Amino acid sequence: MHDKLTKIFKNATYQPSPELAFSVLQTITKQEKRATQARLWFLSSLLFVSAVGLIPAFEMLLNNLAQSGFSEYFSLIFSDGGSMLTYWKELSFSLAESLPVMSIILTLSTLFVCFLSLRYLIKQIGKNNLMSAITLSI
């Protein structure tokens, strides 16, 4: 029985069509290009939203800096050097207390997302150009 099975398997070898490898490669390339373009659109929309969100965040930071009196405390550093050396601890505590931390965090995080999405968008554009070159070569 073992000999019969061996003989049957030798006779029944599968021969794929010559176009199968090209078709599989073409399908994989299309899927990768589609995924690359989806990431490209996602990152470009993320960049747009973060850039638009940067405007109100920066305006809020400027308003909070003006309302907190930070600029008045900061100008004391340059007004009188002698009293600045005497009361430097109190002035530094007043500066730290009047600093609008939440506005700064919001602005810097929005700026970080903007730069990060720009970085990945540039990488994705390069990948998209590479995928286009691969598609053209096939």
BELQUI-V585556 format. One record per residue. N is the residue number from 1. RES is the residue in one small letter. SS is DSSP state (helix for helix, strand for strand, loop for the rest). PSI is psi in whole degrees, 0 to 359 (999 if undefined). OMEGA is omega in degrees with one decimal (* if undefined). Layout:
n=N res=RES ss=SS psi=PSI omega=OMEGA
n=N res=RES ss=SS psi=PSI omega=OMEGA
This chain:
n=1 res=m ss=loop psi=323 omega=179.6
n=2 res=h ss=helix psi=322 omega=179.5
n=3 res=d ss=helix psi=323 omega=178.9
n=4 res=k ss=helix psi=317 omega=179.4
n=5 res=l ss=helix psi=319 omega=178.3
n=6 res=t ss=helix psi=317 omega=179.2
n=7 res=k ss=helix psi=320 omega=179.5
n=8 res=i ss=helix psi=316 omega=-179.3
n=9 res=f ss=helix psi=327 omega=177.1
n=10 res=k ss=helix psi=325 omega=-179.1
n=11 res=n ss=helix psi=335 omega=-174.1
n=12 res=a ss=loop psi=44 omega=177.2
n=13 res=t ss=loop psi=143 omega=-178.1
n=14 res=y ss=loop psi=127 omega=177.5
n=15 res=q ss=loop psi=107 omega=179.6
n=16 res=p ss=loop psi=156 omega=179.6
n=17 res=s ss=loop psi=152 omega=-177.7
n=18 res=p ss=loop psi=337 omega=-179.4
n=19 res=e ss=helix psi=352 omega=-175.3
n=20 res=l ss=helix psi=315 omega=-179.4
n=21 res=a ss=helix psi=317 omega=178.4
n=22 res=f ss=helix psi=320 omega=179.9
n=23 res=s ss=helix psi=319 omega=179.0
n=24 res=v ss=helix psi=315 omega=179.3
n=25 res=l ss=helix psi=320 omega=178.8
n=26 res=q ss=helix psi=320 omega=178.5
n=27 res=t ss=helix psi=317 omega=177.9
n=28 res=i ss=helix psi=318 omega=179.3
n=29 res=t ss=helix psi=318 omega=178.1
n=30 res=k ss=helix psi=317 omega=179.4
n=31 res=q ss=helix psi=317 omega=178.9
n=32 res=e ss=helix psi=321 omega=178.5
n=33 res=k ss=helix psi=320 omega=178.3
n=34 res=r ss=helix psi=318 omega=178.5
n=35 res=a ss=helix psi=321 omega=178.3
n=36 res=t ss=helix psi=318 omega=178.9
n=37 res=q ss=helix psi=325 omega=176.8
n=38 res=a ss=helix psi=317 omega=176.0
n=39 res=r ss=helix psi=323 omega=178.4
n=40 res=l ss=helix psi=315 omega=179.0
n=41 res=w ss=helix psi=319 omega=178.9
n=42 res=f ss=helix psi=313 omega=-178.3
n=43 res=l ss=helix psi=325 omega=178.0
n=44 res=s ss=helix psi=323 omega=176.6
n=45 res=s ss=helix psi=324 omega=176.0
n=46 res=l ss=helix psi=320 omega=176.6
n=47 res=l ss=helix psi=317 omega=179.8
n=48 res=f ss=helix psi=314 omega=-178.9
n=49 res=v ss=helix psi=318 omega=-179.9
n=50 res=s ss=helix psi=326 omega=177.1
n=51 res=a ss=helix psi=321 omega=176.9
n=52 res=v ss=helix psi=323 omega=178.8
n=53 res=g ss=helix psi=341 omega=179.1
n=54 res=l ss=helix psi=330 omega=-178.6
n=55 res=i ss=helix psi=306 omega=178.8
n=56 res=p ss=helix psi=330 omega=178.2
n=57 res=a ss=helix psi=319 omega=179.0
n=58 res=f ss=helix psi=321 omega=176.3
n=59 res=e ss=helix psi=319 omega=178.3
n=60 res=m ss=helix psi=322 omega=177.2
n=61 res=l ss=helix psi=316 omega=179.0
n=62 res=l ss=helix psi=319 omega=178.2
n=63 res=n ss=helix psi=317 omega=179.6
n=64 res=n ss=helix psi=325 omega=175.7
n=65 res=l ss=helix psi=321 omega=179.3
n=66 res=a ss=helix psi=321 omega=-178.6
n=67 res=q ss=helix psi=332 omega=-174.8
n=68 res=s ss=helix psi=343 omega=-178.7
n=69 res=g ss=loop psi=16 omega=-179.3
n=70 res=f ss=helix psi=320 omega=-177.9
n=71 res=s ss=helix psi=326 omega=178.0
n=72 res=e ss=helix psi=317 omega=177.3
n=73 res=y ss=helix psi=321 omega=-178.5
n=74 res=f ss=helix psi=325 omega=179.3
n=75 res=s ss=helix psi=339 omega=176.8
n=76 res=l ss=helix psi=335 omega=178.8
n=77 res=i ss=helix psi=321 omega=-174.9
n=78 res=f ss=helix psi=352 omega=-175.4
n=79 res=s ss=helix psi=310 omega=-176.4
n=80 res=d ss=loop psi=112 omega=-176.6
n=81 res=g ss=helix psi=324 omega=-177.5
n=82 res=g ss=helix psi=313 omega=179.5
n=83 res=s ss=helix psi=333 omega=176.8
n=84 res=m ss=helix psi=318 omega=179.1
n=85 res=l ss=helix psi=330 omega=-179.2
n=86 res=t ss=helix psi=315 omega=-173.9
n=87 res=y ss=loop psi=39 omega=-175.7
n=88 res=w ss=helix psi=328 omega=179.7
n=89 res=k ss=helix psi=314 omega=-179.5
n=90 res=e ss=helix psi=320 omega=179.5
n=91 res=l ss=helix psi=319 omega=179.7
n=92 res=s ss=helix psi=322 omega=176.1
n=93 res=f ss=helix psi=321 omega=178.3
n=94 res=s ss=helix psi=320 omega=176.6
n=95 res=l ss=helix psi=315 omega=-179.3
n=96 res=a ss=helix psi=324 omega=-179.1
n=97 res=e ss=helix psi=327 omega=-177.5
n=98 res=s ss=helix psi=356 omega=-179.4
n=99 res=l ss=loop psi=126 omega=179.2
n=100 res=p ss=loop psi=89 omega=-171.9
n=101 res=v ss=helix psi=316 omega=-177.0
n=102 res=m ss=helix psi=322 omega=178.2
n=103 res=s ss=helix psi=322 omega=178.6
n=104 res=i ss=helix psi=317 omega=178.6
n=105 res=i ss=helix psi=316 omega=179.4
n=106 res=l ss=helix psi=315 omega=-179.2
n=107 res=t ss=helix psi=315 omega=-178.9
n=108 res=l ss=helix psi=324 omega=178.0
n=109 res=s ss=helix psi=322 omega=176.3
n=110 res=t ss=helix psi=319 omega=177.0
n=111 res=l ss=helix psi=321 omega=177.6
n=112 res=f ss=helix psi=315 omega=178.6
n=113 res=v ss=helix psi=322 omega=179.2
n=114 res=c ss=helix psi=311 omega=-179.7
n=115 res=f ss=helix psi=322 omega=179.4
n=116 res=l ss=helix psi=317 omega=178.5
n=117 res=s ss=helix psi=327 omega=175.8
n=118 res=l ss=helix psi=319 omega=178.8
n=119 res=r ss=helix psi=311 omega=-179.2
n=120 res=y ss=helix psi=330 omega=177.0
n=121 res=l ss=helix psi=319 omega=178.2
n=122 res=i ss=helix psi=319 omega=175.9
n=123 res=k ss=helix psi=319 omega=-177.6
n=124 res=q ss=helix psi=326 omega=177.2
n=125 res=i ss=helix psi=319 omega=176.3
n=126 res=g ss=helix psi=320 omega=178.0
n=127 res=k ss=helix psi=323 omega=179.4
n=128 res=n ss=helix psi=321 omega=176.6
n=129 res=n ss=helix psi=323 omega=177.6
n=130 res=l ss=helix psi=318 omega=179.3
n=131 res=m ss=helix psi=324 omega=177.8
n=132 res=s ss=helix psi=322 omega=178.6
n=133 res=a ss=helix psi=322 omega=178.2
n=134 res=i ss=helix psi=319 omega=179.6
n=135 res=t ss=helix psi=320 omega=179.6
n=136 res=l ss=helix psi=327 omega=-179.5
n=137 res=s ss=helix psi=336 omega=178.5
n=138 res=i ss=loop psi=999 omega=*
